[in-house]
Amino acid sequence: MDSEQRHRGYGSHLLLEVERIAREKSCDFVMLNTFSYQGPEFYKKHGYQLITTIENAPTGHSHYYFKKDLT
């Protein structure tokens, strides 16, 4: 995302909309994955729990898997 677009709430709004649609479709949880250079703290801030991490994937970074229960 362009640095001028950061901290305007777009990511939070999008994530909340995904969760709303998932609940509407009777999903029990949302799972996602992200990389260390993409800001995993954002997902923790929104209540996602870290499930597992793959280190050095890609080289020099970590690959994170998160889950949030919706029930």
Secondary structure, 3 states (H helix, E strand, C coil): CCHHHCCCCHHHHHHHHHHHHHHHCCCCEEEEEEEHHHCHHHHHHCCCEEEEEEECCCCCCEEEEEEEECC
